[in-house]
């Protein structure tokens, strides 16, 4: 009997292929199933016993390393049943903390991130290219070509050897932003700038809800979820980029068939559930949208929060 098993399932194979495309111009190695303790030096690292033992027994789905085999960042694929597995969630938090504490950038993806794309850019490809753009910026600062005190946004990269079909290739929502402005000028929506709310859950994922209103008082929305750490852009900013793209798609569809809008009452109910499920406020903006209900921003026990009033 043949007892061999495939090292990667179908989704992990897709993730690997996406990573190969994203890294095609970089001299890197993509290694699957790398033990955490092999990617990170955990000896005298300050990890407590629980996390130290977990690092010895767990692995990372993919580690992307430079030519010298020094790890640059890791990618984890979370399957569709991942969130319903309490043990998996506990282990994810351990792995997240280990990578964060020991300085290994981490990207978590789900099926939507390796399949869905915008402006011909796969979301995982976008995450990886932002990491490389940030790396180039840091190298230029270390070499003295750029000032150390200057803050550079990798999304403002003018050109990219892998993603090159649009100007500002790493500004993912460029086309969506233009579409929203055009639809505003056509009278489809009441303001070209949507309201957005980025919240975090207990697993470290960032969830963004992006909303705009129509002249008739209906509300349209787009949502997203990301987990990125250490790749050069804030998770809330990346989540907003994707949520705005999804909102643009919803607005365009509404302009064609008048479907997809919801009442302020329905949105209020959704928003209360959104805040309850993802309680930690990260960022927000676009206060000009009339949601049809009132929100209050406050602090409780030192924690910022939105309250529907």
N, C-alpha and C positions, 0 to 999 in steps of 0.2 A: 504494500500500500504506500502511495506517495503522500507523505505528510508535509510537503512543502506548502507554504502560504505566500501569497503575493504580499510584497512589502507595502504597497499602496493600494487603497481602494480607488474607485473611479473618481471621486471628488478630489482626492489627494493627487491623483495623476493629473487632473485638470489644473490643480494649483501649481504643480511642478512645471507644467508646460507654460503656464502664464508667467511664472518666475523666469523661465529660460528666455522667453521673449523680452521681458522687462530688463533683463541683465545682459542682453546680447552684445552690447558694446563695452561691457565692463569685464575686466580680468578677475572673475570671481568663481568660486566653487559653490554649487548648490548641493547640500548633503541632506538626505532624508533620515528621519529617525535617529537623531543625535541625542545621546544621553546628556541631561542638563549638566551633570558634573564633568562631562568631557568638553562642553562648550564654555564653562565658567570654572574658574579656580575657586572652589568653595572652602579650601583649607584656610583657617584663620580669617574667614571673610566676615565674621560677625553674625552669620545666620544662627538662629536658635536651633535647638535639637530637632524640632519638628520639621523645619524647612530644610535643614541639612540632610536628614534622612530621606526626605522627599526628593531632593536634588539627586541623591544617589540612585534612586529607583525609577525616576521618571525620564521622559525624553521629550525633545522638541520635534515637531513634525518636519520642519525644514530649518536649516541654519545656512545662511549665506555668508561665506567667508572670503577674505581677500586672497591674493596669490600665495601669501605665506601661511595660509589656513587660519588666520586670526578672524574670529567671528565678527561680522559687521552688524547683522540683525537676524532675528528669527521670525518665522511665520508659523502660526498655528491655525489649523482648519477645524472649525467647530461644526459638527454635523447638525441636522435638523432636530434631533432629539436631545441635543446637548443640554439645553436649558432645563429640561424636565428631569435630568439626572442629578440628584442632590450631591452625590459623591463626586461627579465630574465638576460641578460648580465649585465645590470646596477645593478640589485639586487645582482648578483654574486659578483661584485666588492665590494659592500657594505659589504656583508657577509665575503668575504676574508679579508677585512681591519679590520673588527671587531675581527675576530679570530686572526689575526696577531698582532694587537695592544694589545689585552688582553691575549695573550699567549696560545691560544688553537691550538695545531697542527691540520692541516686539510689535508685530502686527497680527491681529486675529481676524480671520475672514470666515464668512459663511458662503453658501452657494451663490447668493446674489452678488457678492463681491468678485467672484471669479467668472461669472457669466454675464452680468449686467454691465453695460458700458454707456458712456455719454460722449458725444463728439468723437466717436471712434476710439475712445480711451476706456479700457477696462479699469474698473476701480482699483483692483490690486496693482495693476501696472502703474496707475497714478500714484498710489502710496509709495511704491518702490522708487519711482522716478523722483519724487519729492525727497526721499532719503538721499539719493545720489546728488541731487542739486544742493541740498544742505551740506553734504560732505565736501563738495567742490568749494562752497563758500567758506567753510571752516579751514580747508587747506589753504585757500587764498589768504585768509586772515593770518594763519600761522606763518605763511611765507612773507608777510608784510605787504602783499599786493592790495589788501583791503584793510581798513582800520578795524581794530579789535572791538572798539566801542560801538560800531555801527551795527544796527539790527537789519538783517536782510531776510526778506520773505521769499522762500523758494518758489512760491506760486507765481512770482513775477519774473521767472526765468523766461528770457526772450526766445530761446530756441532749445531744441532737444533732439539728439540724434536718433532716438527711438520714436518719440511722438513729435512729429514735425509738420503736421498738416494744417495747423492753425498758429496764428500769432499768439503769444503768451500761452504756450501749450499746457502749462501747469495750472493756469487759472481755469479750472474745470467748468465753472458756471458762466463763462464769458458769453456763450451763445444763448444760454437760458436767460441771462440778465438782459441781453438785447431783445429777446422775444417778449419778455415781460414789459419792457418799455414800449414796444410796438403795440402790444395788446392793450396797454393803458391808453395810448393815443387813439386806438380804435374804439375806446369806450367799453371794452370788455371787463376791465377791472378798475377799481377806484383809485389806486395808487400803484406806481411802478415798483415801489419798494415794499416787500412783504415784511410782516412781523415774524420773528423767529424766536424759538425758545429751545435752548440746549440744556438737557438735564442728564445726570449720570445715574446709573443703577448700582446695585451692590456688587456687581461683578466687574465694574470698571468700564463698561460700555457707555458710550455717549449717544444719546438719542436726541434728534432734533425734529421739531415740528415747525413747519414754515407755512404761513397763512396769509391769504389776501382776500379782499372783499370785492363784491360786484356792486354796481350801481343799484341793483334791486335788493341789496342787503344780504344776499347769500354769501357763503364763505367757501373758499377752495383751499386745498391743503396738499402738502407733500411732506413725507417723513423720511427719516434715514436713521441708521445706526452704524457706528464705527468703533473699533478699538485699535488705537495706534498710540504708541508711546516712544518718544525719542527719535522720530523721523523728520523733525524740522518744522512741523506745523501743529498747531493746537488741535486736539481732537474735536473741540466744538466748532472750529473753523472748517475742518474737513467735513464734518457732519452737516453743517449749514450749506456747503457747496453742493452736496448730493441732494439734500432736501429741496434746495431751490430748483435743481434740475427736475426733480419729480413734481414740484409745484408747477413749473413751466409746462410740463406735459399735461397736467390736469387742466390748466387754464386754456391751453390750446384746444384740448378736447371739448371743453365747455363752450368755447367760441364756435365750434363746428356743430355741436348737437344740443347745446343747452343742458347737458347732463353732468352730474358730478358735484353740483353745489349742495351745501347743507345749510340748514337754518342756524341762527345763533344759538338756539336752545340745544340743538344736537351737538354743535361744536363745544358748547359749554360742558355738556356731559362728557364728551370725549376728552376735553382738556383736563377736567377734574380727575379722570382715570389716568391720564398721562402723568399728571403731577404725583398722583398716589403711587404709581408704579415706578416712576423714576424721580425720586425725591430731591436729589442734589442739584441745585441750580449752578450752571457753569457760565452761561452767557445768554444774552438776549439782545434784541434790537428791533428797529422798525416800528416805532410806537404810533405811526400815523394810520394804521389800519383800524377801522371800526369793527371790532369783534362782535358788537351787539351785547356785550356783557362787560362788567368791570373787573379789573384785576388790581390787587394790592401787593406791592413788593415790600417785604419786611425781613427782619432778622429775629430768629428765635434760638436761644441758646447758642448764639454766635454763628448760626447757620442761616444763610440767605434762602428765602423761599417765596414762591408766588402763592397767593391766596385768591380764590375766586369769591367775589363778594356780590 
